[in-house]
Amino acid sequence: MMAPKIFNFKKFMKKSGNLLPITFDKKFPITVKRIFFVYGKKNKIRGEHAHKKCSQFFFPIFGKFILYIETPHSKKKIILDQQ
């Protein structure tokens, strides 16, 4: 399992709103097969299962969430928010 990485994407902010373009081209670090949107419940736990052979990106569109990542050798807590 690869170590978690934080990526920063260039966003464009105007008075009329913000734009965050993401291009899934050869420079994107993983091959995108599916996109999931998780929303609707505060202070609830989702997941609690393992993904041994996949890569995932997490985008906090609104609010914040906490990722708990556990490997055989370490445990890590990452807080992501929309800022």
N, C-alpha and C positions, 0 to 999 in steps of 0.2 A: 504494500500500500504506500502510495506517495504521501508525503507530508502536505497538509493543507496550505494553500497559498491565497493571499488576498490580491485581487486584481482591481485596478482602478480604471474605469472607462471614462472617456471624455464626454462630458455632458454640456449642453448648451442651455443657458438660463436667460429668460427674458421676462418682462413684466407679464406677458400673456401666458407664460407657463414654461415648463422645462422639457427638454428633449434629450433622451438617452438612446442614441442609435447603437445597435449591436449587429455586426455583420458576421455571419457564420461562414467565413472564408477559410483559406488555408492557414492564416495567421491565428485563428481562434484555437486555443490550446486543446480542445477536445472535439470529437465528432458528435454533433447534436442529433439525437434520435427522437426525443420526446421533450415536451415542456409541460410542467405541472404548475398550477397556481394554487397555493394553499392560503385560505383566508376565512374569516368569519368568526372565530372564537378566540377570545382573550384567555390567557392563563391556562391553556390546555396543552397537553403533551401529545405530539404526533411522532410517528416513526417507531422508535424503540425496536429496530431490527437492523440487521447487518446487510451491507452491500460490499461484497468482497472483491468483485471484478467490474467496477464501473467508476466513471468519473462524474462528478456533479458540480454544478454551479448553483449558488444560492443568491438571489437578488431580492433584497427587502424593498418591495414596491411601496408599502405603506407601513408605518410603525417599525417595530424591531422584533427580532427573535434571537434565541440563544441556540447555538449548535453545540452539542456535546459529542466530541469525536473520541472514540476509544479504539486503540490498536493493541496488539499483544504487548507492546513495550511502553505505551504512554496513554495519558488521558489529557484532553484539551477542551477548554471551554472558549467559544468564540461568540461574541455579541455583534450582530449585524443590525444596522438601522438604515433608514432611507436617506440619510444625509450623505 
